[in-house]
């Protein structure tokens, strides 16, 4: 078997390009650096003592508005749908770039960190004004510090390492801490405008309506409420595939290539799973849940017939494979769920080659699903790792990519293997895509 070709460029350059400066981090850096430049410019021109607290609050709330909007289901879906418009005969360089649309979360985190940075300056400004007795409201100062603490806690728990170890805490902090922060922001705005009114003689209401922060907070509040207006309880038909896998069938229509978040307790945990349509043109679809954590283990052992669904079904990474002529899809375990979603609905004239590596595929996922995989992708390579051991997926993927003259590789697996495969391909000049922790 011929050796894999050497990775391109030096190790340092590869690390910068494919690890430290991913599209996600580039987007984050652009948003953050633009805000940092603006902040430094304001400080240099005006000085700390002359900064209007209302303007600092405006800059902060504007960033939080961007952070919240970019995470809305309908906006994320619109980004994907716009990217799908790129024709498959467009230059590969363009399609290679557009397919990274799933890393738009860099805008979210960049704006959120920037908003926190601007609010730190807001806190400093209000504290300085209070110390110089230009603002006399102790309540305003207290609320400002409460918001500051909440923002710092949200940022700390959103750090990837801590987020992965304490995911439930992160989710609760992001949800309830975020709600509390917005509520306190409203109160702070009222107190701040009241303090301004006391100096100028204008009414608090007239000052509030002139503040951009007021209108930003209206839009933010609306979009926090919006997904919950779509909260519904769906009925599911559980199909236990094995001790390690469960298939949930539902009768509702969902878009192609989409995933669905479900929950037993709407205010607590939410878990996202890819959906794939029901066979033979029937209405509805299903999702596969593999035992991989506390919640999924419990669900596989004791599935419910009703789960809560919130917001809109969201498109995923694999949907971007539709803008390529020839693709290789590599998946492991229950990644066959989102893979089937793509295989069933992909363009009919597109060439797709599948590698599915899993432990005892028939025993774990059932003969019906295995037969369906081969039906929609007759050339699929299904690897039973119980019999063959773990294969060298980097080598297999590269060889299949060359054999099929593919244009891109898509990976749906656990985070560690996804990063390994994507890096193994990209470092050899092959367009490769896989979910990231914030996609």
One Martini backbone bead per residue (centre of mass of N, CA, C, O) as a GRO file, in nm:
protein
  439
    1UNK     BB    1   0.093   0.038   0.027
    2UNK     BB    2   0.098   0.351  -0.025
    3UNK     BB    3   0.194   0.631   0.094
    4UNK     BB    4   0.131   0.910   0.223
    5UNK     BB    5   0.142   1.215   0.162
    6UNK     BB    6   0.280   1.485   0.239
    7UNK     BB    7   0.256   1.753   0.411
    8UNK     BB    8   0.198   2.071   0.375
    9UNK     BB    9   0.411   2.252   0.479
   10UNK     BB   10   0.476   2.355   0.774
   11UNK     BB   11   0.390   2.301   1.092
   12UNK     BB   12   0.342   2.597   1.164
   13UNK     BB   13   0.158   2.673   0.924
   14UNK     BB   14  -0.055   2.454   0.970
   15UNK     BB   15  -0.137   2.546   1.253
   16UNK     BB   16  -0.234   2.825   1.176
   17UNK     BB   17  -0.437   2.751   0.941
   18UNK     BB   18  -0.591   2.470   1.074
   19UNK     BB   19  -0.613   2.569   1.396
   20UNK     BB   20  -0.574   2.889   1.481
   21UNK     BB   21  -0.706   2.991   1.175
   22UNK     BB   22  -0.988   2.952   1.146
   23UNK     BB   23  -1.280   3.070   1.041
   24UNK     BB   24  -1.392   3.114   1.320
   25UNK     BB   25  -1.139   3.282   1.424
   26UNK     BB   26  -1.147   3.497   1.207
   27UNK     BB   27  -1.423   3.611   1.273
   28UNK     BB   28  -1.364   3.678   1.561
   29UNK     BB   29  -1.122   3.870   1.506
   30UNK     BB   30  -1.264   4.080   1.336
   31UNK     BB   31  -1.476   4.168   1.542
   32UNK     BB   32  -1.286   4.230   1.780
   33UNK     BB   33  -1.082   4.427   1.645
   34UNK     BB   34  -1.283   4.644   1.562
   35UNK     BB   35  -1.369   4.705   1.854
   36UNK     BB   36  -1.090   4.770   1.969
   37UNK     BB   37  -1.030   5.009   1.788
   38UNK     BB   38  -1.275   5.175   1.874
   39UNK     BB   39  -1.209   5.189   2.175
   40UNK     BB   40  -0.931   5.324   2.156
   41UNK     BB   41  -1.023   5.573   2.001
   42UNK     BB   42  -1.215   5.682   2.218
   43UNK     BB   43  -1.007   5.708   2.446
   44UNK     BB   44  -0.810   5.901   2.302
   45UNK     BB   45  -1.018   6.135   2.227
   46UNK     BB   46  -1.182   6.158   2.526
   47UNK     BB   47  -1.143   6.001   2.763
   48UNK     BB   48  -1.261   5.874   3.054
   49UNK     BB   49  -1.425   6.131   3.179
   50UNK     BB   50  -1.596   6.176   2.883
   51UNK     BB   51  -1.760   5.925   2.883
   52UNK     BB   52  -2.058   5.809   2.780
   53UNK     BB   53  -2.251   5.566   2.910
   54UNK     BB   54  -2.461   5.540   2.679
   55UNK     BB   55  -2.255   5.476   2.451
   56UNK     BB   56  -2.139   5.220   2.579
   57UNK     BB   57  -2.411   5.071   2.588
   58UNK     BB   58  -2.457   5.074   2.285
   59UNK     BB   59  -2.210   4.907   2.201
   60UNK     BB   60  -2.287   4.662   2.368
   61UNK     BB   61  -2.581   4.606   2.259
   62UNK     BB   62  -2.500   4.575   1.961
   63UNK     BB   63  -2.333   4.316   2.002
   64UNK     BB   64  -2.556   4.145   2.133
   65UNK     BB   65  -2.741   4.154   1.891
   66UNK     BB   66  -2.557   4.003   1.696
   67UNK     BB   67  -2.519   3.746   1.869
   68UNK     BB   68  -2.827   3.670   1.863
   69UNK     BB   69  -2.899   3.674   1.560
   70UNK     BB   70  -2.684   3.458   1.449
   71UNK     BB   71  -2.850   3.227   1.636
   72UNK     BB   72  -3.085   3.217   1.472
   73UNK     BB   73  -3.251   2.995   1.293
   74UNK     BB   74  -3.337   3.171   1.042
   75UNK     BB   75  -3.052   3.285   0.989
   76UNK     BB   76  -2.887   3.029   0.963
   77UNK     BB   77  -3.061   2.911   0.734
   78UNK     BB   78  -3.013   3.144   0.536
   79UNK     BB   79  -2.713   3.097   0.501
   80UNK     BB   80  -2.738   2.818   0.378
   81UNK     BB   81  -2.935   2.883   0.143
   82UNK     BB   82  -2.741   3.079   0.009
   83UNK     BB   83  -2.505   2.877  -0.033
   84UNK     BB   84  -2.671   2.680  -0.225
   85UNK     BB   85  -2.665   2.881  -0.481
   86UNK     BB   86  -2.407   2.766  -0.550
   87UNK     BB   87  -2.282   2.631  -0.811
   88UNK     BB   88  -2.120   2.329  -0.918
   89UNK     BB   89  -1.956   2.514  -1.153
   90UNK     BB   90  -1.804   2.663  -0.972
   91UNK     BB   91  -1.537   2.751  -0.836
   92UNK     BB   92  -1.373   2.574  -0.600
   93UNK     BB   93  -1.270   2.806  -0.427
   94UNK     BB   94  -1.552   2.916  -0.363
   95UNK     BB   95  -1.686   2.658  -0.247
   96UNK     BB   96  -1.477   2.610  -0.024
   97UNK     BB   97  -1.555   2.869   0.131
   98UNK     BB   98  -1.869   2.852   0.158
   99UNK     BB   99  -1.874   2.573   0.322
  100UNK     BB  100  -1.790   2.747   0.597
  101UNK     BB  101  -2.064   2.861   0.715
  102UNK     BB  102  -2.073   2.690   0.992
  103UNK     BB  103  -1.856   2.915   1.125
  104UNK     BB  104  -2.043   3.168   1.220
  105UNK     BB  105  -1.991   3.161   1.536
  106UNK     BB  106  -1.763   3.376   1.541
  107UNK     BB  107  -1.958   3.616   1.552
  108UNK     BB  108  -2.089   3.555   1.819
  109UNK     BB  109  -1.834   3.550   2.005
  110UNK     BB  110  -1.714   3.823   1.916
  111UNK     BB  111  -1.962   3.996   2.005
  112UNK     BB  112  -1.981   3.902   2.299
  113UNK     BB  113  -1.699   3.991   2.388
  114UNK     BB  114  -1.730   4.286   2.296
  115UNK     BB  115  -1.971   4.355   2.476
  116UNK     BB  116  -1.817   4.301   2.739
  117UNK     BB  117  -1.597   4.510   2.692
  118UNK     BB  118  -1.788   4.757   2.679
  119UNK     BB  119  -1.911   4.707   2.964
  120UNK     BB  120  -1.660   4.758   3.123
  121UNK     BB  121  -1.655   5.055   3.037
  122UNK     BB  122  -1.927   5.124   3.156
  123UNK     BB  123  -1.851   5.058   3.448
  124UNK     BB  124  -1.619   5.256   3.471
  125UNK     BB  125  -1.781   5.512   3.405
  126UNK     BB  126  -1.993   5.491   3.634
  127UNK     BB  127  -1.789   5.480   3.864
  128UNK     BB  128  -1.658   5.752   3.803
  129UNK     BB  129  -1.916   5.923   3.826
  130UNK     BB  130  -1.974   5.840   4.119
  131UNK     BB  131  -1.706   5.940   4.245
  132UNK     BB  132  -1.775   6.245   4.118
  133UNK     BB  133  -2.095   6.287   4.154
  134UNK     BB  134  -2.261   6.267   3.872
  135UNK     BB  135  -2.359   6.005   4.008
  136UNK     BB  136  -2.607   5.902   4.279
  137UNK     BB  137  -2.685   5.601   4.202
  138UNK     BB  138  -2.662   5.305   4.368
  139UNK     BB  139  -2.845   5.124   4.195
  140UNK     BB  140  -2.695   5.157   3.929
  141UNK     BB  141  -2.425   5.043   4.027
  142UNK     BB  142  -2.528   4.765   4.116
  143UNK     BB  143  -2.647   4.669   3.846
  144UNK     BB  144  -2.387   4.689   3.683
  145UNK     BB  145  -2.231   4.472   3.851
  146UNK     BB  146  -2.427   4.241   3.800
  147UNK     BB  147  -2.391   4.232   3.497
  148UNK     BB  148  -2.085   4.186   3.496
  149UNK     BB  149  -2.087   3.915   3.638
  150UNK     BB  150  -2.265   3.765   3.437
  151UNK     BB  151  -2.088   3.800   3.185
  152UNK     BB  152  -1.838   3.656   3.296
  153UNK     BB  153  -1.972   3.383   3.350
  154UNK     BB  154  -2.059   3.326   3.059
  155UNK     BB  155  -1.775   3.335   2.936
  156UNK     BB  156  -1.641   3.116   3.108
  157UNK     BB  157  -1.853   2.878   3.035
  158UNK     BB  158  -1.788   2.915   2.712
  159UNK     BB  159  -1.538   2.782   2.731
  160UNK     BB  160  -1.464   2.502   2.571
  161UNK     BB  161  -1.349   2.328   2.804
  162UNK     BB  162  -1.575   2.393   3.013
  163UNK     BB  163  -1.817   2.327   2.834
  164UNK     BB  164  -1.754   2.017   2.797
  165UNK     BB  165  -1.749   1.950   3.113
  166UNK     BB  166  -2.006   2.179   3.168
  167UNK     BB  167  -2.269   2.178   2.987
  168UNK     BB  168  -2.515   2.224   3.173
  169UNK     BB  169  -2.407   2.480   3.303
  170UNK     BB  170  -2.377   2.640   3.045
  171UNK     BB  171  -2.675   2.631   2.958
  172UNK     BB  172  -2.791   2.767   3.212
  173UNK     BB  173  -2.617   3.023   3.204
  174UNK     BB  174  -2.698   3.116   2.919
  175UNK     BB  175  -2.997   3.133   2.975
  176UNK     BB  176  -3.047   3.260   3.265
  177UNK     BB  177  -2.817   3.467   3.254
  178UNK     BB  178  -2.917   3.608   2.997
  179UNK     BB  179  -3.194   3.694   3.097
  180UNK     BB  180  -3.098   3.856   3.344
  181UNK     BB  181  -2.925   4.058   3.188
  182UNK     BB  182  -3.153   4.187   3.022
  183UNK     BB  183  -3.324   4.279   3.257
  184UNK     BB  184  -3.100   4.459   3.385
  185UNK     BB  185  -3.058   4.638   3.139
  186UNK     BB  186  -3.330   4.773   3.155
  187UNK     BB  187  -3.295   4.893   3.438
  188UNK     BB  188  -3.038   5.053   3.382
  189UNK     BB  189  -3.155   5.239   3.164
  190UNK     BB  190  -3.357   5.380   3.348
  191UNK     BB  191  -3.155   5.489   3.559
  192UNK     BB  192  -2.975   5.643   3.360
  193UNK     BB  193  -3.201   5.831   3.247
  194UNK     BB  194  -3.278   5.947   3.520
  195UNK     BB  195  -3.002   6.079   3.576
  196UNK     BB  196  -3.010   6.264   3.327
  197UNK     BB  197  -3.281   6.406   3.395
  198UNK     BB  198  -3.180   6.539   3.662
  199UNK     BB  199  -2.980   6.734   3.498
  200UNK     BB  200  -3.186   6.840   3.248
  201UNK     BB  201  -3.521   6.795   3.298
  202UNK     BB  202  -3.593   6.554   3.155
  203UNK     BB  203  -3.762   6.291   3.077
  204UNK     BB  204  -3.719   5.960   3.088
  205UNK     BB  205  -3.879   5.879   2.833
  206UNK     BB  206  -3.745   6.076   2.627
  207UNK     BB  207  -3.460   5.952   2.663
  208UNK     BB  208  -3.505   5.654   2.597
  209UNK     BB  209  -3.611   5.690   2.296
  210UNK     BB  210  -3.308   5.804   2.212
  211UNK     BB  211  -3.194   5.523   2.265
  212UNK     BB  212  -3.050   5.262   2.105
  213UNK     BB  213  -3.069   5.054   2.335
  214UNK     BB  214  -3.376   5.033   2.341
  215UNK     BB  215  -3.406   4.904   2.054
  216UNK     BB  216  -3.215   4.668   2.096
  217UNK     BB  217  -3.373   4.541   2.338
  218UNK     BB  218  -3.627   4.477   2.182
  219UNK     BB  219  -3.497   4.279   1.980
  220UNK     BB  220  -3.371   4.090   2.185
  221UNK     BB  221  -3.629   4.010   2.337
  222UNK     BB  222  -3.782   3.896   2.097
  223UNK     BB  223  -3.553   3.670   2.031
  224UNK     BB  224  -3.586   3.522   2.300
  225UNK     BB  225  -3.894   3.451   2.265
  226UNK     BB  226  -3.946   3.326   1.981
  227UNK     BB  227  -3.873   3.015   2.018
  228UNK     BB  228  -4.104   2.978   2.246
  229UNK     BB  229  -4.347   3.012   2.043
  230UNK     BB  230  -4.247   2.710   1.920
  231UNK     BB  231  -4.348   2.536   2.146
  232UNK     BB  232  -4.361   2.175   2.136
  233UNK     BB  233  -4.534   1.858   2.152
  234UNK     BB  234  -4.416   1.557   2.043
  235UNK     BB  235  -4.471   1.259   1.879
  236UNK     BB  236  -4.319   0.938   1.934
  237UNK     BB  237  -4.161   0.640   1.789
  238UNK     BB  238  -4.000   0.394   1.934
  239UNK     BB  239  -3.683   0.227   1.824
  240UNK     BB  240  -3.510  -0.035   1.934
  241UNK     BB  241  -3.194  -0.139   1.819
  242UNK     BB  242  -3.035  -0.134   2.100
  243UNK     BB  243  -2.833  -0.071   2.376
  244UNK     BB  244  -2.702   0.189   2.185
  245UNK     BB  245  -2.978   0.235   2.012
  246UNK     BB  246  -3.213   0.486   1.880
  247UNK     BB  247  -3.534   0.531   1.717
  248UNK     BB  248  -3.715   0.825   1.620
  249UNK     BB  249  -4.043   0.871   1.525
  250UNK     BB  250  -4.215   1.103   1.301
  251UNK     BB  251  -4.495   1.310   1.143
  252UNK     BB  252  -4.338   1.554   1.074
  253UNK     BB  253  -4.230   1.814   0.894
  254UNK     BB  254  -3.903   1.844   0.746
  255UNK     BB  255  -3.633   1.956   0.631
  256UNK     BB  256  -3.372   1.918   0.463
  257UNK     BB  257  -3.078   1.866   0.642
  258UNK     BB  258  -3.198   1.849   0.934
  259UNK     BB  259  -3.233   1.946   1.275
  260UNK     BB  260  -3.331   1.844   1.618
  261UNK     BB  261  -3.452   1.972   1.919
  262UNK     BB  262  -3.474   1.801   2.235
  263UNK     BB  263  -3.698   1.759   2.533
  264UNK     BB  264  -3.814   1.702   2.864
  265UNK     BB  265  -3.704   1.995   2.975
  266UNK     BB  266  -3.716   2.305   2.848
  267UNK     BB  267  -3.532   2.460   3.082
  268UNK     BB  268  -3.302   2.268   3.025
  269UNK     BB  269  -3.233   2.025   2.828
  270UNK     BB  270  -3.074   2.014   2.498
  271UNK     BB  271  -3.091   1.801   2.193
  272UNK     BB  272  -2.920   1.741   1.894
  273UNK     BB  273  -3.061   1.596   1.586
  274UNK     BB  274  -3.064   1.433   1.311
  275UNK     BB  275  -3.262   1.410   1.021
  276UNK     BB  276  -3.469   1.170   0.839
  277UNK     BB  277  -3.661   1.053   0.611
  278UNK     BB  278  -3.906   0.875   0.521
  279UNK     BB  279  -3.975   0.615   0.348
  280UNK     BB  280  -4.153   0.612   0.057
  281UNK     BB  281  -4.281   0.915   0.094
  282UNK     BB  282  -4.336   0.958   0.375
  283UNK     BB  283  -4.440   1.124   0.638
  284UNK     BB  284  -4.163   1.235   0.790
  285UNK     BB  285  -3.936   1.084   1.040
  286UNK     BB  286  -3.601   1.054   1.189
  287UNK     BB  287  -3.383   0.953   1.469
  288UNK     BB  288  -3.059   0.903   1.610
  289UNK     BB  289  -2.965   0.750   1.924
  290UNK     BB  290  -2.665   0.745   2.106
  291UNK     BB  291  -2.482   0.611   2.359
  292UNK     BB  292  -2.277   0.896   2.517
  293UNK     BB  293  -2.446   0.976   2.778
  294UNK     BB  294  -2.660   1.038   3.018
  295UNK     BB  295  -2.907   1.111   2.844
  296UNK     BB  296  -2.876   0.897   2.615
  297UNK     BB  297  -2.876   0.649   2.795
  298UNK     BB  298  -3.155   0.698   2.919
  299UNK     BB  299  -3.312   0.708   2.648
  300UNK     BB  300  -3.244   0.425   2.541
  301UNK     BB  301  -3.366   0.275   2.794
  302UNK     BB  302  -3.609   0.525   2.826
  303UNK     BB  303  -3.826   0.603   2.614
  304UNK     BB  304  -4.028   0.841   2.485
  305UNK     BB  305  -4.339   0.973   2.331
  306UNK     BB  306  -4.253   1.266   2.443
  307UNK     BB  307  -4.131   1.581   2.310
  308UNK     BB  308  -3.969   1.872   2.300
  309UNK     BB  309  -4.001   2.152   2.067
  310UNK     BB  310  -3.782   2.415   1.934
  311UNK     BB  311  -3.821   2.604   1.693
  312UNK     BB  312  -3.620   2.529   1.421
  313UNK     BB  313  -3.503   2.348   1.194
  314UNK     BB  314  -3.157   2.274   1.137
  315UNK     BB  315  -2.889   2.311   0.960
  316UNK     BB  316  -2.595   2.147   0.839
  317UNK     BB  317  -2.290   2.066   0.728
  318UNK     BB  318  -2.376   1.845   0.510
  319UNK     BB  319  -2.541   2.039   0.323
  320UNK     BB  320  -2.277   2.152   0.169
  321UNK     BB  321  -2.236   1.907  -0.032
  322UNK     BB  322  -2.436   2.015  -0.265
  323UNK     BB  323  -2.190   2.204  -0.409
  324UNK     BB  324  -2.079   1.927  -0.509
  325UNK     BB  325  -2.008   1.678  -0.736
  326UNK     BB  326  -1.783   1.521  -0.549
  327UNK     BB  327  -1.803   1.301  -0.260
  328UNK     BB  328  -1.682   1.229   0.071
  329UNK     BB  329  -1.821   1.028   0.334
  330UNK     BB  330  -1.750   1.026   0.687
  331UNK     BB  331  -1.850   0.782   0.936
  332UNK     BB  332  -1.967   0.719   1.277
  333UNK     BB  333  -2.197   0.551   1.396
  334UNK     BB  334  -2.461   0.779   1.445
  335UNK     BB  335  -2.372   0.945   1.186
  336UNK     BB  336  -2.579   0.808   0.992
  337UNK     BB  337  -2.810   1.002   1.023
  338UNK     BB  338  -2.707   1.264   0.875
  339UNK     BB  339  -2.615   1.105   0.627
  340UNK     BB  340  -2.895   1.013   0.532
  341UNK     BB  341  -3.010   1.291   0.489
  342UNK     BB  342  -2.822   1.340   0.245
  343UNK     BB  343  -2.845   1.083   0.064
  344UNK     BB  344  -3.155   1.117   0.004
  345UNK     BB  345  -3.142   1.454  -0.083
  346UNK     BB  346  -2.949   1.463  -0.290
  347UNK     BB  347  -2.834   1.513  -0.579
  348UNK     BB  348  -2.882   1.297  -0.845
  349UNK     BB  349  -2.596   1.396  -1.003
  350UNK     BB  350  -2.434   1.307  -0.757
  351UNK     BB  351  -2.129   1.200  -0.626
  352UNK     BB  352  -2.122   0.943  -0.364
  353UNK     BB  353  -1.900   0.834  -0.092
  354UNK     BB  354  -1.907   0.585   0.165
  355UNK     BB  355  -1.792   0.580   0.512
  356UNK     BB  356  -1.868   0.324   0.762
  357UNK     BB  357  -1.772   0.322   1.107
  358UNK     BB  358  -1.852   0.038   1.323
  359UNK     BB  359  -2.001  -0.143   1.568
  360UNK     BB  360  -2.193  -0.364   1.473
  361UNK     BB  361  -2.417  -0.252   1.262
  362UNK     BB  362  -2.654  -0.459   1.282
  363UNK     BB  363  -2.680  -0.489   1.592
  364UNK     BB  364  -2.701  -0.174   1.656
  365UNK     BB  365  -2.900  -0.068   1.385
  366UNK     BB  366  -2.993  -0.276   1.194
  367UNK     BB  367  -3.092  -0.415   0.895
  368UNK     BB  368  -3.267  -0.193   0.774
  369UNK     BB  369  -3.056   0.035   0.775
  370UNK     BB  370  -2.836  -0.112   0.619
  371UNK     BB  371  -3.005  -0.152   0.362
  372UNK     BB  372  -3.058   0.151   0.314
  373UNK     BB  373  -2.772   0.240   0.270
  374UNK     BB  374  -2.729   0.052   0.014
  375UNK     BB  375  -2.960   0.173  -0.150
  376UNK     BB  376  -2.847   0.485  -0.156
  377UNK     BB  377  -2.531   0.340  -0.138
  378UNK     BB  378  -2.393   0.080  -0.295
  379UNK     BB  379  -2.068   0.172  -0.240
  380UNK     BB  380  -2.053   0.133   0.045
  381UNK     BB  381  -1.834   0.142   0.330
  382UNK     BB  382  -1.863  -0.113   0.571
  383UNK     BB  383  -1.733  -0.114   0.907
  384UNK     BB  384  -1.643  -0.375   1.131
  385UNK     BB  385  -1.460  -0.324   1.416
  386UNK     BB  386  -1.488  -0.604   1.555
  387UNK     BB  387  -1.334  -0.750   1.308
  388UNK     BB  388  -1.098  -0.524   1.204
  389UNK     BB  389  -1.080  -0.286   1.352
  390UNK     BB  390  -0.930   0.009   1.343
  391UNK     BB  391  -0.901   0.213   1.096
  392UNK     BB  392  -0.734   0.407   0.850
  393UNK     BB  393  -0.910   0.682   0.771
  394UNK     BB  394  -0.713   0.867   0.634
  395UNK     BB  395  -0.624   0.673   0.410
  396UNK     BB  396  -0.903   0.589   0.301
  397UNK     BB  397  -0.998   0.872   0.228
  398UNK     BB  398  -0.774   0.948   0.033
  399UNK     BB  399  -0.808   0.713  -0.168
  400UNK     BB  400  -1.107   0.773  -0.238
  401UNK     BB  401  -1.066   1.057  -0.335
  402UNK     BB  402  -0.877   0.978  -0.574
  403UNK     BB  403  -1.053   0.759  -0.710
  404UNK     BB  404  -1.311   0.975  -0.744
  405UNK     BB  405  -1.237   1.268  -0.788
  406UNK     BB  406  -1.292   1.454  -0.564
  407UNK     BB  407  -1.378   1.775  -0.398
  408UNK     BB  408  -1.472   1.651  -0.110
  409UNK     BB  409  -1.480   1.624   0.255
  410UNK     BB  410  -1.696   1.459   0.496
  411UNK     BB  411  -1.737   1.472   0.860
  412UNK     BB  412  -1.910   1.235   1.093
  413UNK     BB  413  -1.813   1.263   1.431
  414UNK     BB  414  -1.617   1.281   1.665
  415UNK     BB  415  -1.421   1.538   1.752
  416UNK     BB  416  -1.142   1.399   1.730
  417UNK     BB  417  -1.177   1.260   1.448
  418UNK     BB  418  -1.262   1.506   1.292
  419UNK     BB  419  -1.002   1.669   1.329
  420UNK     BB  420  -0.810   1.457   1.209
  421UNK     BB  421  -0.937   1.436   0.924
  422UNK     BB  422  -0.943   1.732   0.842
  423UNK     BB  423  -0.640   1.777   0.879
  424UNK     BB  424  -0.540   1.543   0.694
  425UNK     BB  425  -0.659   1.685   0.440
  426UNK     BB  426  -0.583   1.992   0.448
  427UNK     BB  427  -0.267   1.934   0.471
  428UNK     BB  428  -0.314   1.810   0.153
  429UNK     BB  429  -0.532   2.005  -0.007
  430UNK     BB  430  -0.816   1.907   0.106
  431UNK     BB  431  -1.138   1.952   0.120
  432UNK     BB  432  -1.269   1.985   0.460
  433UNK     BB  433  -1.554   1.876   0.674
  434UNK     BB  434  -1.671   1.958   1.014
  435UNK     BB  435  -1.786   1.973   1.304
  436UNK     BB  436  -1.805   2.202   1.556
  437UNK     BB  437  -1.866   2.313   1.876
  438UNK     BB  438  -2.024   2.586   1.716
  439UNK     BB  439  -2.227   2.468   1.465
   0.00000   0.00000   0.00000
